[in-house]
Amino acid sequence: MSPKLKVYGVVLGIFVLGAGAGGAAGYAVASKRLAEALSDERPAQGDARRAVAAISRELDLSREQRQKVRDIMERHRGENRELMRAMVEKCGDDLQGLRKRVDAEIKQVLDPEQQKRFDELTARRGKLFPLGGAGPRRHKGD
């Protein structure tokens, strides 16, 4: 196989990996934004009502039991939201970490001119499939 074909194969592999990671990242970003939309101080009574209704139906709860279950769910709602938000954010971090590792390994097989062009390709890919939303990622303490 000629060196030129190897380079084309590497570039094709980059775009395939980028498209897969980008699709997964898009899902993670959408999930993160949904979690953020749900995390403001508006009460999520609809979710709690549906959950209590489902449990009540399945277990044939009394009125007193339904109220106690509702109180328990309300007491843990903030912690649940925080854990959900952390889970969604971590998903994006994992994908970003994988993308960086793959890109670093690919750059090791390229010559300096190819590395420069590769950096341009990955910059364009980052604009099409950004990780972490519209702006740069910010972590606590940055």
GITA-V487254 format. One record per residue. N is the residue number from 1. RES is the residue in three letters. PSI is psi in radians with two decimals (999 if undefined). Layout:
n=N res=RES psi=PSI
n=N res=RES psi=PSI
//
This chain:
n=1 res=MET psi=2.34
n=2 res=SER psi=2.68
n=3 res=PRO psi=-0.60
n=4 res=LYS psi=-0.72
n=5 res=LEU psi=-0.62
n=6 res=LYS psi=-0.75
n=7 res=VAL psi=-0.78
n=8 res=TYR psi=-0.70
n=9 res=GLY psi=-0.73
n=10 res=VAL psi=-0.80
n=11 res=VAL psi=-0.75
n=12 res=LEU psi=-0.75
n=13 res=GLY psi=-0.69
n=14 res=ILE psi=-0.82
n=15 res=PHE psi=-0.61
n=16 res=VAL psi=-0.84
n=17 res=LEU psi=-0.72
n=18 res=GLY psi=-0.73
n=19 res=ALA psi=-0.75
n=20 res=GLY psi=-0.83
n=21 res=ALA psi=-0.65
n=22 res=GLY psi=-0.73
n=23 res=GLY psi=-0.77
n=24 res=ALA psi=-0.67
n=25 res=ALA psi=-0.70
n=26 res=GLY psi=-0.72
n=27 res=TYR psi=-0.76
n=28 res=ALA psi=-0.72
n=29 res=VAL psi=-0.77
n=30 res=ALA psi=-0.73
n=31 res=SER psi=-0.69
n=32 res=LYS psi=-0.77
n=33 res=ARG psi=-0.65
n=34 res=LEU psi=-0.78
n=35 res=ALA psi=-0.70
n=36 res=GLU psi=-0.69
n=37 res=ALA psi=-0.61
n=38 res=LEU psi=-0.23
n=39 res=SER psi=-0.09
n=40 res=ASP psi=-3.12
n=41 res=GLU psi=0.08
n=42 res=ARG psi=2.34
n=43 res=PRO psi=2.48
n=44 res=ALA psi=0.99
n=45 res=GLN psi=-0.61
n=46 res=GLY psi=-0.78
n=47 res=ASP psi=-0.79
n=48 res=ALA psi=-0.75
n=49 res=ARG psi=-0.77
n=50 res=ARG psi=-0.75
n=51 res=ALA psi=-0.79
n=52 res=VAL psi=-0.72
n=53 res=ALA psi=-0.74
n=54 res=ALA psi=-0.80
n=55 res=ILE psi=-0.77
n=56 res=SER psi=-0.77
n=57 res=ARG psi=-0.83
n=58 res=GLU psi=-0.60
n=59 res=LEU psi=-0.03
n=60 res=ASP psi=0.99
n=61 res=LEU psi=2.61
n=62 res=SER psi=2.97
n=63 res=ARG psi=-0.75
n=64 res=GLU psi=-0.75
n=65 res=GLN psi=-0.74
n=66 res=ARG psi=-0.76
n=67 res=GLN psi=-0.74
n=68 res=LYS psi=-0.72
n=69 res=VAL psi=-0.77
n=70 res=ARG psi=-0.77
n=71 res=ASP psi=-0.73
n=72 res=ILE psi=-0.81
n=73 res=MET psi=-0.71
n=74 res=GLU psi=-0.70
n=75 res=ARG psi=-0.56
n=76 res=HIS psi=0.07
n=77 res=ARG psi=-0.80
n=78 res=GLY psi=-0.78
n=79 res=GLU psi=-0.72
n=80 res=ASN psi=-0.80
n=81 res=ARG psi=-0.75
n=82 res=GLU psi=-0.75
n=83 res=LEU psi=-0.67
n=84 res=MET psi=-0.76
n=85 res=ARG psi=-0.78
n=86 res=ALA psi=-0.69
n=87 res=MET psi=-0.78
n=88 res=VAL psi=-0.75
n=89 res=GLU psi=-0.69
n=90 res=LYS psi=-0.63
n=91 res=CYS psi=-0.80
n=92 res=GLY psi=-0.66
n=93 res=ASP psi=-0.72
n=94 res=ASP psi=-0.76
n=95 res=LEU psi=-0.71
n=96 res=GLN psi=-0.71
n=97 res=GLY psi=-0.75
n=98 res=LEU psi=-0.79
n=99 res=ARG psi=-0.75
n=100 res=LYS psi=-0.73
n=101 res=ARG psi=-0.77
n=102 res=VAL psi=-0.81
n=103 res=ASP psi=-0.73
n=104 res=ALA psi=-0.72
n=105 res=GLU psi=-0.72
n=106 res=ILE psi=-0.75
n=107 res=LYS psi=-0.47
n=108 res=GLN psi=-0.41
n=109 res=VAL psi=0.00
n=110 res=LEU psi=2.65
n=111 res=ASP psi=2.97
n=112 res=PRO psi=-0.71
n=113 res=GLU psi=-0.72
n=114 res=GLN psi=-0.65
n=115 res=GLN psi=-0.72
n=116 res=LYS psi=-0.82
n=117 res=ARG psi=-0.64
n=118 res=PHE psi=-0.75
n=119 res=ASP psi=-0.69
n=120 res=GLU psi=-0.72
n=121 res=LEU psi=-0.78
n=122 res=THR psi=-0.54
n=123 res=ALA psi=-0.74
n=124 res=ARG psi=-0.72
n=125 res=ARG psi=-0.70
n=126 res=GLY psi=-0.56
n=127 res=LYS psi=-0.60
n=128 res=LEU psi=-0.67
n=129 res=PHE psi=1.20
n=130 res=PRO psi=2.54
n=131 res=LEU psi=2.34
n=132 res=GLY psi=0.32
n=133 res=GLY psi=-2.84
n=134 res=ALA psi=-0.60
n=135 res=GLY psi=-3.05
n=136 res=PRO psi=2.64
n=137 res=ARG psi=2.42
n=138 res=ARG psi=2.29
n=139 res=HIS psi=2.73
n=140 res=LYS psi=2.32
n=141 res=GLY psi=-0.11
n=142 res=ASP psi=999
//
